Structure formats: structure tokens, C-alpha cells
């Protein structure tokens, strides 16, 4: 049947359908499937504006598995890159934490730097591109003053411009060494010294394990460690502003992996690091830096093992006396995601039906009444009122579309009339999933990584 939907390129449609069916958040094509979450998006966009003005922000996006945390983070990632921000994202895991005795904090830093992304390099790995742009920007400024590249004093003038842009960094913690490494990169760029450039890139990636190794290759005694990696992210944010970007946005998902740390002391050290990050953002000790973290309600609110078990965090993040169901404060540090409305879910599955039809080149067989009937059956399942998530709806709906495409004799009425579909409830599966967010199983990270799909419109 003909539709008025926007045509989705096949490459993107394939990524969308396969990602959503496989339970992961797609990195491309998000605008084609976004519905709802307008207020949450607007609140986080205000944070980006504040960051671009020289401030800092730290937010926590909280929701159950499948409620939309990861999708919201990916949407903000695309928004930020489109507005000339540099974005770094990482999922926490047993090997990547905020603090650890075996370099887990440094592992998180390395993941963030590896995933540095810009509008022109959205897939990550943009560190070299950023540094090269910084040098060429300095050259352009010198050329604008009338000094051309063939002029004998061109290199000296560019060097003066570089040093002037680094003056502010040297006043910050670790800023002198940071600026010295940037100067080394400039020198290597101008001299065509690829080996020195590679050494500097390696240092910025946090790959030097000993100070003696860094001294031998770069002439500096400082290296990025598990204790000070966050200070270097603050330096990066300031540097990026001077390099022509709006600022740095950091996205950290899977906070549940801090909640799952078995040793109380290790958990407390990680929460202490989290408190430092939060305080820096709100007290003005960081500039041009935005941070958004995603976690489940239990990860945040459990007073035995969650963030609330650390009193300093609990007193800062807990909801005030006036917040209640249907009246949440989206300007608070914690944004709690609520369930999508049936109307929003209907729009979502209609978009998916159009994309699926376009991908496999057939006329959409489901009309609005049939879509509504599918959703009615889905929402009438046992436990759906409190446990249904977009992930559950999407999984079932794409499965229905796949079956109908492969067997044209099958109708939506015959599938929905099958008593087994309506009888399957959410209680058993979802309850076990939520309990898994505390201690059970190693699949929690994968589950949360896929949380939330196609839930907001911009």
C-alpha cells in the first residue's frame, strides 16, 4: 500500500532493521525512527548550549533496560557532532571503570579517546584529524594576516600563534606537559616527522606505561595514569575549543557495571571519582565539557550498592519533595525516562513497517487498523502496563514483519489470533532482567547497551 513516508536509503534501512532486531542501538539513521522524548531532548540541548558558552554539565539518564537510555545518548551524540562538538563515548565494563587497581580507569580513557568523533569523522578515531585541523587553523590565521607560506617568517609566525593558543592550557593541572606535547606535534607536522607525530598520538591515547619510555621518546616525564585521566579530558575540552570546536561531549553508558563491582571499597572509590566529575561540572572547574551517563534506577537508587550508597552522591542526586509521577524536573541532574504513550508506539511501528517494506521492496501490507490491533494485543499482555519497553515491542513487530514477508499467505490477523502470542507475559522475563542489573549474569552490559529504541522526535 502506498505511504507518505520519507524514503530511507537501503543501506541505512538495513542497518536500522538488523540493529533493532538484534537488540542494539543503530549508529546511523536515527532521525528516521525517532518519536517522543521531545522534552528530554530539549533539556539536554540546553546543556549543550551552556557548554558551548564555556560552561560544563553533568547529567544522568535513568531508565529500565529497554526504556531508551542508550538511544537517547546516541541521539545526543548525533546532535552534538552536527553542531561542531567533538564527542567521545564509552560503555563501562568489568575492564573499564572510573577507577581501578588494574588500570580500569585508564582503560575507560583509552576507549573514549579511541572513539573521539566529529561531524567529518563520525565513526571515531578522529584524534589525528583534530590535531591536524588545529595546526592548519593556526596556519590559516597567519595567512589571514598577510604572511604567506612561502614567506621566510611563516613558520615562526605560526609557532607564535600556536604558543598563544596554548597559553591558557599551561595554567591548568597537567597543562604544561599537555601543551608541550601539542607543541611537539606542531613541530613534527611542520617538519614532516611522522615518527614523532606517532609518538605524540600514542601519548595522547594513554598508551605509555612508564615515564622512562615517555622521556626517551618525547622528552617528557608525565604520562596519563589511572589517577589523573579525567584531568586530561578537561584539558582536551579546553584545547578543542581553541582548535575551532564548540567543546567536548562525553557519553558514558552502562553505569550498572559500577553497581556490580563486588568489593565495597572499590565501588566507593569509583563513586568518589564520579563525585569529582559531578562537582567539577557544577562548580565551574571544567569548561566546554558536557557529560551524560546512563544507568538503571537500581544502579542509582539502591542505598546498599547503588550511587545512593555514597552519601555525598545521594544528597546531590536524590529527587526533591515536589517531584512526582507526571511532574518530573528535567533541569535536575537526573533525568528519569518514563514509558512511551501508546500513540508514540503506534507512530514508531508505522515507521518500522515503512522501512521494512522499503528495504525488501514490497508494498506495505499493514494498514493503520492492523497496526493498532498489533499494539493492542502487545499492550494487553500480562505485566505490560508496568514492564513493557520499546525493545519488546520492536522485537515482536519486526519478527511479525519478517514472517509475513517470507510467507505472503500469512496475515496479521492469523498471527495475532494465535493464543500463544497474547498469553506470553512480561513479568518473568523483565523481572529477571531487572534483577540482573544488580548482580546476576554477565549479559547485563549487553542488555543495557541495546536499551531503548526510536523513542523521540526532535
N, C-alpha and C positions, 0 to 999 in steps of 0.2 A: 504494500500500500504506500502511496506517496506521502512524504512528510515534508515539513518545512524546516527540518533540522539543518544545521551547518554541516557541510561535508567535511569529514575527518580524513586526512591522508591515511592510506593503508598502513604505512609503516608505523604511524602513531597509533592507529586503531588496534593494530596487532599487539603493540606494547601494552596498551590500556587493558585489553581483554585478557591477555595472558597474565599480566601482573595481578589484576584484580582477582582472577580465578585462582591464581597461585597463592593469594594471601599476602601480597607485598604492595607497597605504595609505589605507583609508577613515578618516574622522574620527569617524564615528558607528557604533554597533552592534558595537564590538569585543568586548564580552562574549559575543556570540552565536557567535563563531567562534574563540575563544581555546582553545588546547590547549598543554600543555607549558610549559617555561620557568619552572616554579614557583620554582626556586632563584634564578634571576637576578632575578625579580620581588621575591622576599623580600629579597635583598641591597640592591636599590635602595630598597625601602620602609624599610629600616633607615636608609638615608641621609636619607630624608625626616623620619624621627623625630628624627634628630640635628639637622637644620636647624631643625625646629620648636622644639627646645630651645635655640636660639641659636647653633648651630654652622654649619659650612659643609662642603660636599662637592664633589668634582670627580671624575667617572668617565668612562672611555672605553669605549664598547661597540663591539667589533671583530668583524667577520664579513664573509665574502664577499658580493658582490651577491646579494640574494635570501635571505640567511640569517636575516633578522629584525631588523636594526638599527632601521630606521625604525618597524616595527610595535611594537617594544619601547619606543621613545621615545614613540610615540603612546599606548601603554597607560599609561605613567607619567604622561603629560600628563593623561589622564582621571582617574587615581588621585589626582593632586595636586589638581586642581580640586575633586574630590569631598571632599577633606579640607581645604578652605578655603585652599589655596595659590593664589597668582597665578602663572600660567605664561606664559612668553614663548618662542616657538620661531622658528627661522630656519634656512634652508638656505644654506650658503656657496655662492658662485658667483664667476666672474671679477670681478663688480662688488661682491661682498660678501666681505670678508676680515676678519681681525682687525686688520690694519694695512695701510696703503697710502699711496702718494703722491698718489692722486686721490680721497681720501675714502672708500676702500672700507671702512675700519673704522667710520666714522660711518654708512655705508650699512647695515652689519650692525646697529648700534644702532637705527637708524630702523625696520628691519624687526622687530626684537624688540619695540620699543615699540608699533608698529602692531599686532602680534599678541598684545599683552597680553590674557590671557583669565582669566575667573573662572567659578565654577560657574553664576552667573546670566548670564554673557556669554561662553559657550564659543567663539563664533566669532571672537573677537578684538575689538580696538577698545574695550577696557574702561578706558582711561586716565581719561576724563571720569567714568565711573561710579565708579571708585575714589576720585577726588578728592572727588566729591560725597558719597560714603559717609563719607569721613574727616571732612568738615565736619558732617554730620548725627550722626555718632557723638559728636563733641565737644559738639554741642547736647544730645544725649541725656544725656550725663554731667552737664551743667549742670542740666538739668531734674530729674535724679535727686537733686540737692542741694536742691531746693525752689524754685529760681529759674525761673519760667515765662517763655515767650516774650513775654508782654505786660508783663513787668516791665521797668522803665526800665534796670536794670543787666544785663539778659540778655546783650546784645551784648558788654559789657565782660567779663562772666564767661566767655563762650565764647572771647573773644580770649585771656584768660588761660590757658584750657585748651589752646588751640591753641599758644601760645608755649611752654607747659610741655612739650607733646608734641614740640616741635621742638628743645628744648634740647640733647638728646644729639646730634642731627644736626650742629649747628654746630661740634662738636669734631672732625668728620671732614674729610678733604680735600675741598675744594669745598663743604663742608657749609653755610657761612654763606650763600652765594648760593642754594643749593638751598632752604634754609629761608626765605630772603627771598622767593623765588618762590612757595613754598607759602603764605606769609602774604598775598601779593598775590592769590592765588586765593581765599583765605578772604574777603578784603575785597571782592573782586568778587562773590563768591557772596552775601554779606550785602547788598550794595548793588544787586544785580541788574544789574551791569555786564557784559553779555555780551561786549562788545568786549575788555575787559581779560582776561576768562576765556579768550577765544580766543587772545590773545597769550601767556598763560602756557602754555596747552596746546601752542601752537606751539613755545615754548622747550623744554618737556619732550620734545617729539618730535625735537629736534635740528635744527629747520628754519631757525634763524637762521644766516646765513652770515657776518655781520660783527658785531663788538662795537658799532659805532656804531649799527647798526639796533636791537640789543637795548637799548642805552642810551636811545634815543629813545622806544621804546615801553614799556619796562618799568623803566627806571632802574637797570639792572644792566649791568656791563661784561663779565661772564662769559658765554660760550656753550659749548655742548658741541662738542668737536672730535674729530678722528680720533685724537688722542693720549690723551685723558682720558675717552673714553666709558665705559670699563669702571668707572672710579671712580664714575660716576653710577649705574651699575647696583647697585653696592654700597650707595650712598645710598638707592636705591629699595627695596632689600631691607629696610633698617632702617626706612624710612618705612612700608612696608607692614605691618610688624609692629605699629607704633604705630597703624595705621589699622584694625586688627582682623583682619588675615590672619595665617596661620601663617608665611608667608615667601614667597620668590620662587624659582621653579624655572625655569632657563634650559635649553632644549634646542637644541643646535646640531648639525645633520646636514651631511653632505657634506664632511667633512674632506679628502676626496680633492682638493678644489679648492685646498687649500694645497699638497698634494703636486704638483699640476700647474703651480704657478707656475714659469714658465720661468727666471726670474732667481734665482740662488742667494742674492744679498743680500736680495732681497725675501722669499724663503722664510724666511731666517734671522730677519728682523725679525718675521715672523708667528709663528714658533716661539718667539721671545723673549717675545712678548705672551702666547702660550699658557702659557709657563713662569710668567709673572707671575700669571696667573689660577690656575694649579695651586698655586703657592706660597701665595697669599693664602688659598685654601680650606683647605689643610692646616696652615698656621701660625697660624690664628686671626685673620687680618687682615680677614676678612669674616664677617658674621653673618647668619643667616636667609637664606642663599643656597645653593642647590643647582645644580650644573651637570652636565649629561650631554651628551657629544659622541659622534657616531657616525662610524666610518670603516672602511675595509677593512684587512686585515692588511698589505698592501703599503704603504698610507699610513702606518702606524705603524712597521713593522719594517724598511723599506728604509733601509739605512745610507748610501745615496748621496743620496736625496732626501726620505725619509720623516722622521717625528718622531725616529727614532733617529739621523738625521744630525746632530742637535743634541745634543751630548754630555750637556748638563745634563738634557735630557728623557729621553734613553736610560737614564741611570743611575737615573732615578726610575721609569720605566715598565717597564723590562725585567723579565721573569719570573725568579723566583728559581730556585735549583738543584733545589728539591723539586717544583716544578710540572711536571706531565707529562700526557699524554693520559689523560682519565678521572679526573684528580685536580687540577682547577683550583682556584685560590684566588679565591673570589668576593668576598673582602674586599679584594683588591688593587685598585689604581687602574684596571687594565684588565680588563674582563670579555670573555672570548673566547667567542663563541657557537659551540656545536657543532651537528652535524646532528641533526635530529629523528629519533626512532626510527620504524620502520615502524608500530608501534602508534599513535603520536601522529598520523602522517599519515593512518592509517585513520580515526581519530576526526574529523580535520579534513575529509576529503572526505565523510564521512557527514553532518556538519553542513551542508556546502555543498549536498549533494543535497536535504536537507530544506528549506533556504532557497530553493533554486531552484524546487522543487515548490510551495512556498507562494506565491512571487512570481507564477508563471504559472498557478496554480490547477489543478494536476493531481496525481494520486496518484503518489507516488514509484515509479518503475519498477525501480530497482536494489535488489537485496537485499544482504545483507552478503557473501555469497559472490561476487557480481559486483563489489562494491567492492574486495574483497580481490584479485580477479583483475586488475582495472584496476591496482591498486597493484603487484602482482607484475610485470606487464608493464612498468610505468613504471620500476621499480627494476632491471629486468634489462637496461635499455638500456646501450649501450657508454658507460663513464665515469660511470655513475650512482652508483657506490659512493663516489666522491670529489667529484663535481661537482653532484649533484642538489640542488636547493633547493626550498623550499615554493613559490616563484614558478613554477617549471617545472611542478610537479605541479598547482597550481591552474589555471594557464593551460590545460593539456591537459584537465583534468577538466571545467572549465566549458564548453570547446569541445565535449566529448563530450555534456554535458547539453543544450547548445543544439541540437546536431544531432538528438539523439533527440527533443527536444520538437517541433522543426519537422517531423520526418518520423517519425510513430509506427510506420512499418513497419521502421525501423532498430532493430536490437538491439545491446546492448553486445557480445555475442559476435561479431557480424559486424564491428563496428568494431575490436575487439581482434584478430580473426583476420587483419585486413589486415596483411600483412607489413611494409608501409612504416612502420607505427606503431612496432613494436618495433625496427626497424632504425635509426631515427634516434637518433644518439648525442648525448651532452652535450659531448664533448671539444672539437669545433670551436667551437661557439657559446660555451661557457663560458670556454674559454681566451682567445678573443678579447675576451670581456667583462672578464676579469681584467687582460689587458694594457692594455685601455682605461682601467683605473683609474690607470695611470701617466701616459701622455701622449697616447694615441690618441683622437681623436674628441671632439666636444663633447657626446655623448649620455651621458657618464658620470654627470653630475649627475642626469639624469632616471632613469637606471637605478638609482642608489643611493637616490633619493627613494622608489622603489617597493619597496625591499628589504624582504623578509620579510613574511609574512602569517600571521595566525591561528595563532600558534605557542605560545601559553602560556595556562595556566589559572591563575586567581588563587585 
